[in-house]
Every structure is written in C-alpha cells, then in structure tokens.
Amino acid sequence: MADGNFDKQAADRAAALSTPLAELNPGLPDRFEDNSFWPVFERLRREDPVHYTAESEWGPYWSVTRFEDIVAVDTNHQAFSSDAHLGGITLADFNPDFMLPMFIAMDQPKHDVQRKTVSPSVSPQRLMELEPVIRQRAAALLDELPIGEEFDWVDRISIELTTQMLATLFDFPWEDRRKLTRWSDVATAIPGKGVVETEEEGQMELLGCLEYFTRLWNERINAPPQPDLISMLCHGESTRNMEPMEYLGNIILLIVGGNDTTRNSITGGLLALSQNPAEYDKLRADPSLAAPAWPTPRSAAS
C-alpha cells in the first residue's frame, strides 16, 4: 500500500510538471477526488502564482495561490468583489434564474451586518455553553460503534455528530435533522456526479428546503427572540426583511458551513491520525486530552 501511494504521488507530480502551464487547470474536480491537486498548486505558487485558466467547464478564471496575494485580494473590497451578481465566490457563475444571494457572496457593508447577525451563534461564550453537549454526544456515538466489525465512520460519526449539532444551532426538528445533510450535499453537488442528476432537480430540492425553513421562520418571528440561527435571522435588523431567495441563500450558507466542512474535518482528521500514528501517540500521551475516551483510528476506520 505504501509503495502504491508513492507511485501515485510520483505520477501526480509528473503530470503536474509536464502539463504546459497555459493548459494547467487547477480546478478540475477529479484532482480533489483523487488527492492529486498538491503538486499542481505547488507548481503554481512557484511559477505562476496569479494563474489564468483560459478554458474550463466553467469558463475562464484566475487562480491566486500565494498567501500574501490571497490576503491582498481578500482585503481590497474596492477592486475585488464577492457579489453573486458579479460572479460570486465560486468558479461556476450563479444561475441568473436561480440566484441565491448570501452574505458570503456580498460586498461591504451588507456582508458585515448580515454576518454580524448570526455570529453570536458560534461566539466563544456560546461554544462554551455547547461544549458539554458536544462531548456527551460524541461519547455516546463512539460508545455505540461495533467492535470487530466494519462500519461507515462518515455516516455514523462525521455526519451524525455534525448534523446533530447543526440541528441544535437551528433548533431544527430533531427527527428531520438528516434533511440538513441532504440539502448541504445538494447545494454543493455537481449534477450527474451521484447526488442529483440535473441542475433542475437540485433546484427543486432547494425550493423544498426554502418551504421547510419558511415554516420555521413564521413560527419564530411570532415568538420572542431565541439564540438559534432562524430566530436570529428573522429578528435581526439587517435580515428580517430578506426576500425569499436571499433567506434561502443564507440558510444554505449556514447549512453548508456547519455541515460540509466539519464532517470532512472529522473524517480527514481520523484518516490523518491513522496514516501518521506517531502524531496519534502524542495525543494519547497527553493526559489533558482524556486519552482513554479516544477511539483507535485503525479499528474505527475499518
């Protein structure tokens, strides 16, 4: 297995170096599926840190790969825009017939005021309040895992723990919490890649998401403000008058931000510990981390 990984890394590096720079497309989805993007970005940082891809399935685009340049772009709001109507923050432009404005794809000052509305949900104080719940749920899920049998770590731990906590942040009906996972997958899916077959199919599912969250909005707006994300949005001065598609856009942003990234971090973290046992041993040796409660990566991932 180790030899196979070495051979693949060598092949990935050779392909990245042999492709003419003008033809190098760092955004190919396959690169992120098979983990072959590392040498591509390494070469771009070294040879062409502000790289132009003239042809791709999304049209032409620029890649900025050095840290200092990324910071320069991200902080220069006068020259660079995140606005959904000007291309947004993704390689693929937003569909003008299904525009989903969201504060991550807005410019100042609207970005700041909408972001500020929901930021208390993940403030240090709020996370301290949630810490006992997170620990209890994580321990319960780990205790339920079978011993000596194969199981799906992503489904039983990464997705379930993340979705439980996301449902808590939204005060979302517990029995329907897996809808949040589905909507996250649909919102980030490339049609025909296994989640939805067509763009229209995905749009219909997201409209179902809007219908569900509109019902929750109507319940919360007629109740006193609470510390859940929906209540924050419907009572927030900068968000209480959102149009339906802007509400859906911000809901999708919060679902994806709370689900996709966290579940991948949990899964990737376990994989990294399995592949680097010396690093895992450091964690087990630290008494402050309550090592006996940690699973053994090799058995948990099997």
N, C-alpha and C positions, 0 to 999 in steps of 0.2 A: 504493500500500500504506500509506504513511504517513497519507494522508487517511482511508483506511478505518479505521485504528486510532484516529484522532482521533474519527471519527464514533461508533465503538463505545464509546469511553470516555465520550463525552458522553451517549450513550443509557443506558449503565450508571449514570452519575451521576444522570441524570434519574429513572430508575426507582427508585433507592435513596432519593431525596429525596421522591418523590411517593407512595411507599407509606406508608399510615398506620403510625405507629410500633408500634402494638399488633399489627399484622399482619406486621411485618418478621421474617422467618425467616432468620437469617444462616447456618444450617446446610444450606441446600439444596445437594445435590451439584453441580447444574448451575453454581452460582456458581464452583466451583473448577475445573470443566471448561473454562469459557469465560473465566476470569480476571476475573469481574465482581464479586468479593467486596470489592475495595478500598474503593469508596465506601460500602458497607454498614457495614463496620467503622469507617470514618472517621466516619460519622454517629452510630453507637452510642457511640463514645468521646466525641463532643461532646455528645450529647443524652441518652443513656441508657446509661451505662457498665456498669450492672448491669441487664441486659435480660431480661425474661421473655417467652418464646415459649409461648403457651398451646396452640397446635395445630401439630403436625408429624407426619410419618410415624413418628416415634419417641416421640410423646407430648410433654408439656410439658417444658421445660428452661430453665435460666438461662444467660446469656452474660455473662462478665466480660471486659471489653475493655481496661481501662487497666492499665498495667504495675504500678503500686503496688497496685492491688486484686488482681491476679493473685498477686503476691508474698504479700500478706496471706492469701489463701485457701490458697496452696500451703504456707505455713509454720505454719498453725494446724491441727494434727492433732487437736486436741481437738474442734473444731467441724465440720471438713470431713473427709470420708472418701473414700479411693480404693478401698475394699474392693469386690471383684467382687460379693459377696453383697448389697451395698447400692447397686448401680447401676454400680459400676466407674468407668472413666475415659472412656467413650465415650457418645455420645448414645443409641445403642441399648443397652438393657439386655442383660446376658448371658442366654443361654437357660438356664433352670434345669435343663433336661435335657441340656445340653452345656456345663457350667460349666468354664471354663479359668482357674483361679487362676494368677496370675503376679505376680512381685514388684512390678511397676509398678502393679498393681491390688490392693495390700495396704497395710495401715496399719502403723505402728510397733508393735512393734520388728521384726516379721518382714520387713518391706520392707528394712530396713537390713542385716540379717545375710545375707539371700539375695543382695542386690545386692553386698555386700562379697565374697561367694564368687567371683563371676565378674569383678569389676572388674580384677583383675590382668591379664586378657587384653588390656586396652586401656590399661594403665598407660603413662606416658611411656617407661619403660625398654623395655617390650615393643614399643611402636611404633617406637622407635629401632632395635630389632633387626629389625623387619619392613621398615623404610624401603628398604633396598637391593632387597628382593624386590618391593615395590610399584613402585618406579621401573623395575626391569627389566621387569616385566610390562606396565606402562603403555607403555613404549617399544616393546616387542615388538608389542603390539596396534596401536599407531599406525603402526608400520612396515608392518604387513600391510594397511593400508587402501588401496583402489584410488585412483588419481589420475585425475581427469576422468570419473568415473562416480558415479552415485548409489549411496548405501548407507545402511543403517539405523544411525545413530550410537548410538541407545539400545541396540539389540541387540548390536552388535559392540564397543562400548566401555563404555557405562554399566553395562549388565547383566553383560557378561562379566567386566570387571575386578572389579566388586563381588562377583560370585559366586565368582570365583577366590579372593579374599581371605577371603570368608566360609567357604569350604571349608577354607582354611588354619587359620582360627581354631577350627573344629570338628574339624580333622583328619578331614574328611569324604571318603569315596571320590571321587577326582577325576573319574572317568568319570560319576558321577551328580550332579555339582555343580549342574546346572540344575534338579534336583528342588527345591533350596533356593529358587530363583526362583519356581517354580510354587507351592510351599507359602506363600511370602510373599504372592503375588498372591491365592491362595485365602483366606487368613486375613483379608485386608483388603477382599475383594470385597463389593459389594452384589449379591445374587442377581439374575439376569436382566439384568445390565449387561455381559455379554460374557465373564466368567471362568468362573462357574458359573451354572447356570440356577436352582437351588433351594438353600435352606439345607441340606437333607438331603444334596445332592450334595457341597457343601463339607465337611460334617462327615465324610463317608466318606473324602474325600481326606486330611483332617487325621488321621483314625484310621490311615490308611496311613503318614502321617508318624510317628505315635507308634510304630507297629510297627517302622519302619526304625530310629528312634533308640533304641528299647528294645534292639534287637540290638547297637547300638554301645555302649549303657550296659553290657550284660552282658559285652562284651569288655573295656571299660576298667576296670570295677570289680574285675576279677580280674587287673589289671596294675598296676604301680607308678604313682603319680600322675604326670601329664604336664601341660604348660601349655596343653592345649586345653580348650575350654569343656565338653565332655562329661565329661572326666576331672575337671575342677574341680567339676562338679555332683555326680558320683557319689562323690567322695571328700570333699566339703565337709561339715562337721559339721551345718550348717543345711539341707542339701539332699539328703543321701544317703538319707533316709527318706521322700522325697516320694511321694505317691500318683501313679498313672499320669497322671491328668488334670492334676495340678499340674506334673508333669515336662513334659507336652506344652505346657501354658500357658507355661512358662518357655522352652522351646525355640522356640515360635512368637514370643515376645517378642524373643529374641535374633536369630532369623532376620529378622524384620521390621525390627528396629532396625538390623541390619547391612546389610540389603539395600535396602529401600524408600527410606529416607531418603538413603542415599549415592548410589544410582543417579539419584535425582531431582536431587540437588545437582550431580552431574557434568553431567547434561543441562541443567538450568536455568542452570548456570554458563556453559556454552558458548553457550546462547541469549542470555544477558545480554551476553556479550562481543561477540556478533555484532550485537546491537542497539545497543551502545554502543562503537563502535570506538575512541574516544578512550581509554577505560579499558583496552582491549586493548593499545593502543600503549604505555601506561605499563608494562605487563608486559614487552613486547618490549624496551623501552628499559633495563630493569633487568638488568645482566649477571649478577647473582646468581641469576637465575631460569633461566639457560641457555636464552635465547630461541630459538635455532635448533631446539631439540627440540620447541617448541610447534607444534601444527597451526595452519593458518589457518582461523578459525571459518567463514568463508563457504563455503569449499570442503569442509570436514569435515562441515558440517551439511547439505550439499546432497544 
